[in-house]
């Protein structure tokens, strides 16, 4: 759902975007930076949301590695 659009170029678009950013920052809605053609070029995230995405990605990578190791059928090597 596109709720706020920030223009990367144009007449005062960036300045207006940053002026509205303070208001939009407290929402959990999707925010994008778009070029002069309306194409999405970036996503605006709160730092906390970005950190959560990185943590979730790390966990997903661990799960995939576990599933791949389990599916290989090889005997695990103990750490000790």
C-alpha positions in Angstrom: 0.0 0.0 0.0 1.6 3.3 -1.1 0.7 6.0 1.4 3.4 8.6 1.1 5.5 9.4 -2.0 8.7 11.4 -1.8 9.9 12.9 -5.1 13.7 12.6 -5.7 13.6 15.4 -8.2 11.4 18.2 -9.4 10.4 21.6 -8.1 11.2 21.5 -4.4 10.2 17.8 -4.2 13.0 16.7 -1.9 12.5 19.7 0.5 8.8 19.0 0.6 9.5 15.3 1.2 11.8 16.0 4.2 9.2 18.4 5.6 6.6 15.7 5.5 9.0 13.0 6.7 8.7 14.1 10.3 5.0 13.5 10.2 5.1 10.2 8.3 8.0 8.8 10.4 5.7 7.8 13.2 3.5 5.5 11.0 4.0 1.9 10.0 3.0 2.5 6.5 5.1 2.0 3.4 7.1 5.0 2.2 9.0 5.3 -1.1 11.3 7.7 -2.9 10.3 8.0 -6.5 12.1 9.5 -9.5 10.6 12.1 -11.8 8.7 9.4 -13.7 7.1 8.0 -10.6 9.2 4.9 -10.5 10.1 3.7 -7.0 13.8 4.0 -6.4 14.1 3.7 -2.6 12.3 2.7 0.5 12.2 4.8 3.7 12.4 2.7 6.9 12.7 3.6 10.5 16.0 2.4 12.0 14.3 0.0 14.3 12.3 -1.6 11.5 15.5 -1.9 9.4 17.3 -3.6 12.3 14.4 -6.0 12.8 14.5 -6.9 9.1 18.3 -7.6 9.3 17.7 -9.8 12.4 14.9 -11.7 10.6 17.1 -12.2 7.6 19.9 -13.6 9.7 17.5 -16.0 11.4 16.1 -17.1 8.0 19.6 -17.8 6.7 20.3 -20.0 9.8 17.1 -21.9 9.2 17.9 -22.4 5.5 21.4 -23.7 6.4 20.0 -26.1 9.0 17.4 -27.4 6.5 20.1 -27.8 3.8 22.4 -29.7 6.3 19.6 -31.9 7.4 18.5 -32.7 3.9 22.1 -33.6 2.9 21.9 -36.8 4.9 25.5 -36.4 6.1 26.6 -37.2 9.6 27.0 -34.1 11.7 30.5 -33.3 13.1 30.4 -32.5 16.8 32.1 -29.3 18.0 34.1 -31.1 20.7 
